[in-house]
């Protein structure tokens, strides 16, 4: 099967059933060709074959521009694509000239939004240093559907593009372009490719001379890619390590439960679960962002080592996998399972090691930023009770639902957020609470740290 055949299947489904959402971009790629399929609500769509030596660029808007419905080799379109746009007043052949899909069908607020066009622009500029359009011009709706790179691209080139924050351009707000150091985290710059909202970055590598199980590798980075490493996941791997598979929604099995979770997620959903890869990488991202300029070089160096080793191993792994595949496909899949899992777990260990180093060493001299993690609410039960200071200021530890609170004798109540099972903090002030237990595992007191002061409170026993 080819990418073109996949587009034709999608087109048939759209002709029959239509599309119900406001719009969608799909990239359909095979070893020999790539297509962009862009659809609107209803039964209109256009698919364009990416040309040789082109790089197609898509932000959160339609990107296909001029459409030639007679060119069946490079375009697959709904039969009413142009006539419907003309009927709705979105396209006038006499005034507009050649049909421009993005101009006709994309809302102008998306088509010309700097949030979209600036990301398209920086990617085009990184692909070809002679790209002629300026950032200001990009917001006039003139960005092309694709550009030709000025060099042969490597995986490292693509990874670097996904890690971009407009460094070296007028759009950089981090201070790096001016001072050669980050004054603030670059993720505060609006509309970066790499930004606060980046949860996953995916690069799919395909080689036509290898069977798909061996030749197709998905390089994935969790959280912001400049703070993360790209891990190779082989298509031939059929298992995923538990740490990378576990997610809050995996606890729900029915459609109704999943919808309830999606629209009314319990508040503890947003606690970082350090038993999952997602929680660890999110934690690392927040730690780095707190002191980005001071720690990013260290973080980059660690991920470069990780990726260098992955690139060095790739030809060796694939040679062995191919030899096994030609003899015993099941054995080849198991081999790729073991290797893929080893790389995933290695990335997790690398992230945890960096977290420890940043906390223990690189934060010296900086105000500590605390991040809540997820712990089992059952541990809260042993903390509940009255704590006596002997200074007329007693405290109460309360559990409400799956949350833990501290209440002062004056009635003020604050939620406690876990940094570990025994160490908690308040988000509204620089206050930490450390619980202590005896040899029998019973809580005997807590120590309240308020700035430079320390208050000890004994737990009342009955």
C-alpha positions in Angstrom: 0.0 0.0 0.0 1.1 3.5 -0.8 0.5 7.0 0.7 -1.6 7.8 -2.4 -3.8 4.8 -1.8 -4.3 5.9 1.8 -5.4 9.4 0.6 -7.9 7.8 -1.8 -9.4 5.7 1.0 -9.8 8.9 3.1 -11.3 10.8 0.2 -13.8 8.0 -0.4 -14.8 8.2 3.3 -15.1 12.0 3.1 -17.2 11.7 0.0 -19.5 9.3 1.7 -19.7 10.6 5.3 -18.2 14.1 5.3 -16.3 15.6 8.2 -18.0 17.1 11.3 -15.3 19.2 13.0 -14.2 22.7 11.8 -11.1 21.4 9.9 -8.2 19.1 10.0 -4.7 18.6 8.5 -3.4 15.1 8.0 0.1 14.1 6.8 0.1 10.8 5.0 3.6 9.6 4.4 5.2 6.4 2.9 8.7 5.5 2.0 8.4 6.9 -1.5 6.0 9.9 -1.3 4.2 12.2 1.1 0.8 13.8 0.9 -1.0 16.6 2.8 -4.8 16.1 3.2 -6.7 19.1 4.4 -10.5 18.9 5.0 -13.2 21.2 6.1 -16.6 20.7 7.7 -18.8 19.0 5.3 -17.6 17.1 2.2 -14.9 19.3 0.8 -11.2 18.5 1.0 -7.9 18.8 -0.9 -4.8 16.6 -0.9 -1.5 17.7 -2.3 1.5 15.5 -3.0 4.7 17.0 -1.5 7.1 17.6 -4.4 10.7 16.3 -4.7 13.1 18.1 -2.4 10.3 20.1 -0.8 9.6 20.5 2.9 5.9 21.1 3.6 5.2 23.4 6.6 1.9 23.3 8.5 0.9 25.3 11.6 -2.6 25.4 13.1 -4.2 26.5 9.9 -4.7 25.3 6.3 -1.5 25.6 4.3 -2.3 24.3 0.8 -2.4 27.3 -1.5 -2.9 27.1 -5.3 -4.9 24.1 -6.4 -4.9 22.6 -9.9 -7.9 20.2 -10.0 -6.8 19.0 -13.5 -3.4 17.8 -12.1 -4.5 14.3 -10.9 -0.9 13.3 -10.2 -0.4 15.9 -7.5 -3.9 16.8 -6.3 -6.9 14.8 -5.1 -9.9 17.1 -4.4 -13.5 16.9 -3.6 -15.5 17.7 -6.8 -17.2 20.7 -5.3 -14.1 22.3 -3.7 -14.0 25.4 -5.9 -17.7 25.7 -6.7 -18.7 25.6 -3.0 -16.2 28.3 -2.1 -17.5 30.4 -5.0 -21.1 29.9 -3.9 -20.3 31.0 -0.3 -18.5 34.1 -1.6 -15.1 33.0 -0.5 -13.7 32.9 -4.0 -14.3 35.0 -7.1 -12.5 33.7 -10.2 -12.5 37.1 -11.9 -11.2 39.0 -9.0 -9.0 36.4 -7.2 -7.4 34.7 -10.1 -6.1 31.1 -9.5 -7.9 29.3 -6.7 -6.1 29.5 -3.3 -7.5 26.9 -0.9 -6.0 28.4 2.3 -7.2 31.9 1.4 -10.7 30.6 0.6 -11.3 28.2 3.4 -9.1 29.2 6.3 -10.5 31.8 8.7 -8.4 35.0 8.3 -7.8 35.1 12.1 -5.9 31.7 11.6 -4.5 32.2 8.2 -2.8 35.5 9.2 -2.3 34.9 12.9 1.3 35.5 14.1 0.8 32.5 16.3 0.8 30.4 13.1 2.7 32.4 10.5 5.7 33.1 12.7 6.2 29.4 13.4 5.9 28.7 9.7 8.4 31.6 9.0 11.1 30.4 11.4 10.9 26.9 10.1 11.3 28.1 6.5 14.2 30.3 7.5 16.0 27.4 9.3 15.4 25.2 6.3 16.7 27.8 3.8 18.7 30.8 5.1 17.8 32.7 1.9 14.0 32.4 2.4 12.9 35.9 1.3 9.8 36.6 3.4 10.2 38.6 6.6 8.3 37.9 9.9 6.2 41.0 9.3 5.3 39.9 5.8 4.4 36.4 6.9 1.3 37.8 8.7 -0.1 39.0 5.3 -1.1 35.5 4.3 1.8 35.0 1.9 3.5 32.0 3.4 4.0 29.2 0.8 2.8 25.6 1.2 6.4 24.4 1.2 10.1 25.4 0.8 13.2 23.8 -0.7 16.0 23.3 1.9 19.4 24.7 1.0 21.1 21.5 2.1 20.5 17.8 2.6 18.7 17.5 5.9 19.7 15.1 8.7 17.7 14.0 11.7 19.8 16.4 13.8 18.7 19.3 11.5 15.0 18.4 12.1 15.5 18.0 15.8 17.2 21.4 16.0 14.3 23.0 14.2 11.8 21.6 16.6 13.9 23.0 19.5 13.9 26.5 18.1 12.8 29.6 20.0 13.5 32.3 17.4 17.1 32.6 18.5 19.0 35.0 16.3 15.9 36.8 15.1 13.8 39.8 16.0 11.1 37.6 17.4 13.3 36.3 20.2 12.1 37.6 23.6 14.4 35.6 25.8 17.4 38.0 25.6 19.6 35.3 23.9 19.8 37.1 20.6 21.0 40.3 22.2 23.1 39.1 25.1 24.1 35.6 24.1 22.5 34.2 27.2 18.9 33.5 28.2 17.6 36.2 30.5 14.3 34.4 30.9 13.0 31.1 29.7 12.5 31.3 25.9 9.2 29.4 26.3 7.6 32.7 27.4 8.1 33.9 23.8 4.7 33.7 22.1 4.3 31.2 19.3 7.6 29.3 19.5 7.9 26.0 17.8 9.2 24.7 21.2 6.9 26.2 23.8 5.1 25.6 27.1 2.3 23.8 25.2 4.6 21.3 23.6 3.8 17.9 25.2 5.1 15.6 22.4 7.4 16.0 19.4 7.5 13.3 16.8 9.9 12.7 13.9 9.2 9.7 11.7 12.1 8.2 9.8 11.4 5.9 6.9 13.8 3.9 4.6 12.3 2.2 1.5 15.1 -0.3 1.4 14.3 -1.8 4.7 11.1 -3.7 5.8 8.8 -1.3 7.7 9.3 -3.0 11.0 13.0 -2.2 10.9 13.1 0.9 8.5 10.4 3.0 10.2 11.6 4.7 13.4 9.5 7.2 15.4 11.9 9.6 17.3 9.8 11.0 20.1 10.6 13.7 22.7 8.3 14.2 25.8 7.5 17.7 26.9 9.5 20.6 25.5 12.0 19.1 23.0 14.9 21.5 24.0 14.7 20.1 27.5 14.1 16.5 26.4 15.8 13.8 24.3 14.5 12.1 21.1 14.0 8.4 21.8 13.9 5.9 18.9 10.7 3.8 18.8 10.8 1.1 16.2 7.6 0.2 14.3 8.6 -3.4 14.8 8.4 -3.0 18.6 5.1 -4.4 19.8 5.3 -3.5 23.6 5.7 -0.2 25.5 7.3 0.0 28.9 4.7 0.6 31.7 6.2 4.0 32.6 5.5 5.2 29.1 2.1 3.6 28.7 0.5 4.6 32.0 -1.8 7.6 31.8 -4.8 8.8 33.9 -7.2 7.9 31.2 -6.0 4.3 31.1 -8.0 3.7 34.3 -11.3 4.2 32.4 -12.7 1.6 30.1 -16.1 2.8 28.9 -16.8 5.6 26.4 -19.0 7.4 29.0 -16.3 7.3 31.7 -13.7 8.5 29.2 -15.9 11.5 28.2 -16.5 12.4 31.8 -12.8 12.2 32.5 -12.0 14.4 29.4 -14.5 17.1 30.3 -14.6 16.8 34.1 -11.2 15.5 35.1 -10.7 15.2 38.8 -8.3 17.8 40.3 -5.7 15.3 41.2 -5.2 14.5 37.4 -2.9 17.5 37.3 -0.6 16.3 40.0 2.7 15.0 38.6 2.9 11.2 38.8 6.6 10.4 39.2 5.9 6.8 38.4 5.2 7.8 34.8 7.5 9.1 32.1 5.1 12.0 31.4 5.4 13.1 35.1 9.2 12.9 35.2 9.7 14.8 31.9 7.1 17.5 32.9 8.9 17.9 36.3 12.2 18.3 34.5 10.7 20.9 32.2 9.4 23.0 35.0 12.7 22.7 36.9 14.7 23.9 33.9 12.3 26.7 33.1 12.7 28.0 36.6 16.5 28.8 35.9 16.7 28.2 32.2 19.8 30.2 31.4 21.8 28.6 34.3 21.0 24.9 33.5 20.1 24.6 29.8 23.7 24.0 28.6 24.0 21.1 31.1 20.7 19.6 30.0 21.5 19.9 26.3 24.9 18.2 26.9 23.2 15.3 28.6 20.7 14.8 25.8 23.3 15.2 23.1 25.2 12.3 24.7 22.0 10.2 24.8 21.2 11.0 21.1 24.8 10.5 20.0 24.8 7.0 21.4 21.4 6.3 19.8 22.7 7.4 16.4 25.9 5.3 16.8 23.9 2.2 17.7 21.3 2.6 15.0 23.2 0.9 12.1 24.3 -1.9 14.4 20.8 -2.5 15.8 19.2 -2.4 12.3 21.8 -4.8 10.8 21.0 -7.4 13.5 17.3 -6.8 13.3 17.3 -7.2 9.6 19.2 -10.5 9.8 16.8 -11.8 12.4 13.8 -10.5 10.3 14.9 -12.5 7.3 15.1 -15.7 9.4 12.5 -15.3 12.1 10.1 -12.3 12.2 8.9 -13.0 15.7 12.4 -13.1 17.0 13.1 -9.8 15.2 10.1 -8.1 16.8 11.2 -9.3 20.2 14.7 -8.0 19.6 13.3 -4.6 18.6 11.0 -4.7 21.7 14.0 -5.1 24.0 16.1 -2.5 22.3 13.3 0.1 22.1 12.4 -0.5 25.7 16.1 -0.1 26.8 16.3 3.3 25.0 13.0 4.5 26.6 14.1 3.5 30.1 17.5 4.9 29.5 15.9 8.3 28.6 13.8 8.1 31.8 16.9 7.4 33.9 18.7 10.3 32.2 15.9 12.7 33.0 15.8 11.6 36.7 19.5 11.9 37.0 19.3 15.5 35.6 16.5 16.3 38.0 18.7 15.2 41.0 21.7 17.2 39.7 19.7 20.3 39.2 18.1 20.1 42.6 21.3 19.2 44.5 23.9 21.3 42.7 22.8 23.7 40.0 20.2 25.4 42.2 22.8 26.6 44.7 22.5 30.3 45.0 19.0 30.4 43.5 15.6 30.5 45.0 14.2 27.0 45.1 11.1 26.4 43.0 9.0 23.5 44.2 6.8 21.3 42.0 4.0 19.1 43.3 4.1 15.4 42.4 1.4 12.7 42.6 1.4 10.4 45.7 -1.1 7.9 46.8 -3.8 9.8 48.8 -4.0 6.8 51.2 -0.7 8.0 52.9 -2.5 11.2 54.0 -4.5 9.3 56.6 -1.5 8.9 59.0 -0.9 12.7 58.9 -4.4 13.7 60.0 -4.7 15.1 63.5 -4.0 17.9 65.8 -0.4 19.2 66.2 0.7 21.1 69.3 3.5 23.7 69.3 3.4 24.6 73.0 3.2 28.2 71.9 -0.5 28.6 71.8 -0.5 28.1 68.0 -1.8 24.7 67.3 -2.2 23.2 63.8 -4.6 20.7 62.3 -3.9 18.4 59.4 -7.1 17.5 57.5 -7.9 15.2 54.6 -10.7 16.2 52.3 -11.3 13.8 49.4 -7.9 13.1 47.9 -6.4 16.4 49.1 -4.4 17.3 52.2 -4.8 20.6 54.1 -3.2 22.4 57.1 -5.4 24.6 59.3 -4.0 27.1 61.8 -5.6 27.6 65.2 -7.0 30.9 63.9 -9.0 29.0 61.3 -6.9 29.8 58.2 -6.7 26.7 55.9 -4.3 26.0 53.1 -3.8 23.0 50.8 -0.5 21.1 51.1 1.1 19.9 47.9 3.5 16.8 48.0 7.1 17.1 47.0 7.5 13.6 48.3 5.5 11.3 50.6 6.7 13.1 53.7 7.5 16.6 52.5 4.9 19.1 51.5 4.6 22.8 50.6 2.2 25.7 50.3 1.9 27.3 46.9 0.9 30.7 48.2 3.9 31.2 50.4 7.4 30.0 51.0 6.3 27.4 53.6 7.2 23.7 53.8 6.0 21.0 56.1 8.1 17.9 56.8 6.4 15.0 58.7 8.5 12.7 60.9 7.7 9.2 62.1 9.0 6.8 64.8 10.5 3.4 64.3 6.9 1.9 64.2 6.0 4.1 61.2 3.7 6.4 63.2 3.8 10.1 62.6 5.0 11.9 65.8 5.5 15.5 64.7 6.0 17.9 61.8 8.5 20.7 61.2 7.1 23.8 59.6 9.7 25.8 57.7 8.7 29.5 57.1 11.5 31.3 55.3 14.4 31.1 57.7 12.2 30.1 60.7 11.5 26.5 61.9 8.5 25.6 64.0 8.1 22.1 65.5 4.7 20.7 66.4 4.1 17.4 68.2 1.2 15.2 67.1 -1.5 14.8 69.8 -2.0 11.2 70.8 -5.2 9.8 72.3 
